[in-house]
Amino acid sequence: MKNLDLFSLGTESDALDTAPLAERMRPQKLADYVGQSHLTGPGTLLARAIAEDKLFSMIFWGPPGSGKTTLARILATETKTNFVSFSAVLSGVREIRQVIDEAKELWEAKKQKTILFVDEIHRFNKAQQDAFLPHVESGLVTLIGATTENPSFEVIAPLLSRTRVLALKQFTEEDLTAILRRALADEQRGLGRFAIQAQDGAVRYLAGLSDGDARTALNNLEAAASLVQNLPAEERILTEKAVEEALLKKAMLYDKDGEEHYNLISAFHKSMRGSDPDATLYWLGRMLAAGEDPLYILRRMVRFAAEDVGNADPHALMLTMAAQQAFHFIGPPEGELAIAQAAVYLATAPKSNSLYVGYGRTRELINKTGYLPVPLHIRNAPTKLMKELDYGKDYKYAHDYPDAFVSQEYLPEKLQGKVLYNPTDAGYEKIIRERVNLWRKLKKEQEKKG
């Protein structure tokens, strides 16, 4: 049952060549570990535990690719402890008992301790988790669990009370950039032997695409590098364009035989946007006469209601959905009149694309900044552990304040003050604009008053 990982095989070239880059680049010493300084930095609990050879049972809780498995292996290496690893997906109580028996034999023969690393520990049921309890309590094994799920809900209370939960964070863009640069330079385990020149923009782009996940970042780097690593030496340059070619899906091209189909729907859409009910009815009639699927037209109208009308007339989306239901209920040809009613309503409704623009700006921002963590004060805290981690601390309940409004930050710290939605003066959106402007003004005034 003893785990054999890549690094137990030494420097055998076969293992290095066949293993993915993310596996090859796992750091083997704490000094080489990037990120999670709140857990691994000088004077921290883990650093002291390693220095004093006094490891304790713990659960690493963090997002995918945050270094949970790597950190567990480093703890075993630094303390010269027997490291046994298995996945909760593939193992059961029988395997647990086998590991415990081997740990007993090792301790009796060599006085060597055993770290039992359980990946995805949240997948173990109560009986399986119960099997760890006596051996964790006796100190026979040091249990290190890894989970992406909240331990408060997924780990049984007796086991939770015998372990310490350590929360890992997403890697920052700076962390990922350092990890990628190291992989590009490392000649033994990384891509250094290919002498690839990576532009700063390409490395930052890779880091930004990875959403704080080091494994994803390295996998993406390996895919991008494969496009240039076999080129002549002077052409081995990793650009942002090369990264895009390697990772992004190309937009599907329309069949040229169906060009008129797209010409008609384009004319219909632009007629509604241009507030021309006559042209709207004409192009709608042309499509229906040509045998176009009415549900396809309705889907485009629903999109139009949100994209081109938006909150200038919130009823537009409701009426369009009602037309879809009416057509489904009545069927053709009578049901086509409901489509025509909704189409004319959309054409004559006040127009605003501020919602469309704001959501597009939002998606662009997310692609650029990744999945930033939710601020602690607006996280829910139903358990003691979460409260101890400051979940929900200093949250202000809006209904406790006049007009149910209080100055408070809801965006991630990195994005505070960012404005994504700018309502116009068209239709109902004028009322929304007045409200939003008032709230923003009150927020500034309350912030000045402290």
N, C-alpha and C positions, 0 to 999 in steps of 0.2 A: 504493500500500500504506500510505501514511501514515495513521495512525489519526486519526479525527475524533471527539472525544468531545464531550459536552454543553457543556463550558466553552469549547471552541474556537469555539463559536457565539455567544459574548458573552452578551448579555441578551435575545436574541430571545424574545419571549413565547410563540411557538408551541412552541419547544423546551422551555421551562420548563413549559408547561401539559401537554404530552403525556408528558413523562418521569415515571417513578415518583418518589415523594418520596425514596426512598433514593438514587436517582441525582442528583436535584437538590441534595440536601443534602451531597454529597461535599465536604469541606473542600478549599480550593485552596492553602492555605498551611500550613506546618508549625505555625505559631503557633495555628492553629484546630483542629489535629488533637487529638482527645480520646483518652486512653489510651495504652498501649504506652510509658509513660515510660521504661522500661528501654532502649528503643531510640531514642526521640526527645527525651528530656529534655536540658537544658543539659549540655554536656560529653560527651555520648555519642558513640559512633562515627559514627552517621548525622548528628548535628548538626554535628560537626566536618567531615565529608566535604562537607556542603552549604556550610558557611561558607568552606571552602578550595577549593570547586569541584573536588574530587578524588573523584568517585564511583567505586566499584569494583563489579565484578560480584557479584551476591548472589542468594540464594534465600530468599524469605519462606516460612516454614513455619508454618502456623497453621490453626486451625479455620475453618469457613465464617463469613463476616461479621465477621472480625477486622480488616479494614481493609488487606488486602494490596494490592489494586488501587489504592485511594485513596492509600496511602503511595507507591507507585511513581509515580503521576501527580504527586504533590507534589514528589518528587525532581526530576522533569523540569522542572516549573514553576520551582522555586526556583533551579535551575542553568541555566535557559534552554537546555535541551537538547532536541533533536528527539526526540519520543516516538512510538514505533511499537508498536502493541499488536495481538497476535492470539492466538487460542485454539488450544491444541494439539489440540482436538477437531476443528477445521475446517481446519487448515493442515498442509502437508507440506513436504518438502525444496524443492520448486519455489518456494513462497512465501518460504522462508528465503533462498534465493539471490537472489530479487528484492529483499528487504529489504537484504541485504548490498550489492548493486549500488547501490541508492539511497543507502545510508550512505556508500559510497565517493565518489559524485558530490557529496554534500553536504559532505563533509570537504574534498575537493579544491577546491570552488567557494567555500565560506564558512568553512572550518575549524570547522564546527559538529559537535559530537559527537552521537551517536545512542544513545538508550536503547531497547533492544529488550525489551519486556515480554511474557513468555510465560505466559499463564494456564494453569493445570493442566499444568504442564510434565511432570508424572509420566506423562501420557498419550502423550508422544513416545516412540517406540521408540529403540533404540540408534543406528540409522543416522541418525535425525533429530537426536538429541542430539549425535552426532559432528560434524554439519554446523556446529555452533556453535563448536567447539573452536578452530580457527585464528584466527577473528576475535575471539573473546574474549581469546585469548592475545596477539594483536597490539594489542589495545586499540581496534580499529576500532569495535566496539560494546560498550556496557556492558550486559551481560545481567542482567535482573531476572526471575527465575522465581518463580511463586507456586504453592504446592501445599498440599493438606491431608494429603498422605501423607508418611511418613517419608522424607526424601531419601536416607538411608543405603541404603534398599532400592530406591528408584525412580529415582534419578539416577545415571548412570554415573560411575565413580570418576574418570576424567580430567577430566570437567566439574566434579565436586564439588570436586576439588583446586584448581580455578581460580576458584572462587567462595567466598563466605563465607555460611554458613547463619545466618539470623537468625530466631529463634523468636518468633512472636507469640502472645500469650495471649488467652483469651476476655476480652471486655470485662466489667468488673465491673458490678454493678447501679448503682453510683454513676456510672460512665462512661455507661451507657445512659440513665440519668435525665437527665444533662446533655445528651446528644445529642437526646433527645426534647424537652426543654424548648427547646433551640435551634431545633428544627424548628417548634415551636408559635409561637415568637416571630418567626421570620424572615419578613418581609413580601414579600421578593423571590423567594426560592427555596422557602420553606416554607409554613406554614399561617397565618402572621401576619395575612394580609389577611382571614381569617375571624373573627378576634378570639375564638377559642375559649378558654373558661376551663376549664382541666383541673385536676381535684382531685388533690392529692398522692397519694392512694391509687390513683387510676386510672393515674397515670404510673408509680408503683412496680409496680403490677400488670402493666402492659405490659412493663416492664423485666424483671420476674421470669419472665414467660412466654417470653422470647426466648432463654434459655440462652446468654447472652453474645454473641449474634449481632446486630450493629447493623443489618444489612439487614432481618432479620426484625422487629426492634423498630420500625423506621420503616415497614415495610409494614403491620404491625399497627396502628400509629398512624394511618396513612392510611385503613385500613378502618374503624377506630372513629370517626375524625373525620367520615367521610362520612355518618354517621347524624345528626350534629348541625350540620354546617356551614351547612346551608341553612335552619335554623330561625330564628325571630326572634332578634335580638341577645341579648335577656335570657335566652333558653333555650339558648344555645350553651354548654352545660356538659358537659364530658366526665367522666362518672362511671365508677366501676368496673362498675356494672351495664351501662352502654352498651358498655364494652369486652367484657364477657361476651356480650352480645347479638350483637356483631359477629364474635366469634372462636370461640366455643365451640359445638360441635354439641349440639343439643337431644336429649335422650333420646327414643328411639323409644317411641311409645305402643302398647300391645297392642291388638289387634283385640277389640272388645267381644264379638264372636260367639264368641271363644275363651276367655271368662272361666272356664268350668268347667275347662278344661284347666289353667289356672294355679291355680285353687282346689285341684285334686287334687294337683298337684305340691307346692304349698305345704303341704298337710296331710301328705303323705308326708315332706317334709323336716323339718317341725316334730315329727313323731312320732319320727323317728330322733334328732333333737336332744334330745327329751325322754326318751330311753332307754325307749321303749315298743315292744317288739318286736311285740306283738299289733296295735296300731294301724298299725305300719309294714307288716306283712304285709297288712292289710286294704286300705290305700290303694294299695299296690303291686298287689294283685289287681284293684282297681277300675280302675286305669289300664290294665293289660294286657287286661282284659276289654273295655274301651272301645276297644281298638285303638290305644292309644298306642304310639309307636315305642319299642321296648325300648332302642335305642341312645341315645335322648334321655334315658331314665331313668338309664341307666348313666353318661352324661356328668354328670348332676346328682349322682349318687352319688360319682363321682370328685371332684367339687368339694367335696362334703360331707366326704369322707375327709380332705382337706387343710384345709378351713375349720373343721370342728367337732370333729374328732378330732385331727388334726395329729400331733405327736410324742408325744402321750399314748399312742398305739399305732401305731408306724410300720408295723405289718403291715396296718393297715386299707387303706391306699392300694394295697399290693401285692395283697391279696385282691380288692379291687374291680377292679383291672386284670385279675386272673386270671379274674374273672367275665365281664368283657367278652370276653376271649379264648375262654372256654368257650362263651359264647352264640354267638359268631361261628363256632365250630367245630361245635357241635351244631345250633344253630338252634332255632326254636320247634316244639313247645311244651316239649320236654325241657330246652332250654337256659334256660328261665325259672327252673328250680330253682336254677341257679347264681346268678342275680340275687337270688333270695329269700335264699339263704345269705349273700351279701354284705350284703344289706340288714339282716338280723337281726344280723350281726356288727357293723355300724356302729351299730345301735341300742343294742347291749349293750356297746360299747367305752367305755373311759374317755374323757371329753370334755375338750378344751382348745381354745380359740380364740386362744391366745396367738400362734400363728404367723400367723393371719389378721389379728389386731390389729397385730402387729409389721410385717407387710408393708404393711398399709394406712397405718400411721404412716410407713413408709419412702417410699411413693409420695407422700404428702402433703408430706414433707420435701423430696423431689426437686423437686416442683412449686414449692415455695417458694424453694428455694436454687439451682435450676438444676443444670447439669452441672458440678460442682466438679472441678478438676483432680486427677489421681491424685498423691499425694505422691511426690516424686522418689525416695525411698529404696526404694519398693516397685515401681518401674518396672523393666522388663527392660532390659538394656544390652548387646546383642550386638555393637554397633559402636563404633568409636573415637569417632565424633561424639557418640553418646549418652552415652558415659562422660565426655566433655569437658563435657557439659551436666549432669553430676552424676546421671545416671540410675543408680539402684542404689547410690548412695553411702551408706555406713553401715548397709546392710541387715543385720539379724541373722537368721541361718539357725537356725530353731527347733530343729532336730535336734542342734545343737551345744551345747545347754543341757540341764540336768537335766529329765527328764520332758517333753522336747520343748516347753518353754514358756519364753518370755522376754518381758519387758515391752517393748512396741513399739507405735507408733501405726500403724493401718491405715486409719483414716478420713481424709478431707480435713481440713486444718488447721482450717477453720471449724467442723467438726462433732465435733472430738475430745471424748471424754467422753460423747457422745450414746448413750443406751441405747434400742434399738429392740425387742429381743426379751426378754420376761420370761417364762420358762417357769414353769408351775404345778407343783403337787405331784401332779398326776393321772397315774397309770400310769407309763410309762417316762419321761415328762417330768420326774418327780421326780429321776431320775438325772441328766438333762441339767441341771436346775437346780443340783444339787450341784456339778457340774463347772464350770458357768459362774460360780457364786458363788466357787468356789475360785480360778479363774483371775483373776477381778476382784480378789480379795483379794491374790493374789500380785503382781499388776500394781502395786497401790498400795504394797505393801511394797517392791518392787524400785525403784519410782520414788522412794521416800523415801531409799533407800540410794544413789540416783544410779547 
